């Protein structure tokens, strides 16, 4: 079973940037479409961005389109989320998973806090 470990979160001011990373424990990761998801306090977990196994196609939630960019490096078993022009409403725990997500693959996530 693939284990996913997210990192790169932190506290940033509005308008700032962060780059999240998701490292997979196995090379089979490269055959999966992957996604980033987030859960804000008191809200349901939601889709943020997705990428095909090859990296050739991406998709974004309307709320982050034009500000966030998902990418992957299959040689490093890692998927990234570059987040620019951050807003306080982006504050959440960010998770990576297969896309669509698989229950067994949820990790601990990484906290992103954007101050106004």
Secondary structure, 3 states (H helix, E strand, C coil): CCCEEEECCEEEECCCCEEEEEEECCHHHHHCCEEEEEECCCCCCEEEEEECCCCCCEEECCCCCCCEEEEEEHHHCEEEEEECCCCHHHCEEEEEEECCCCHHHCCCCEEEEEEC
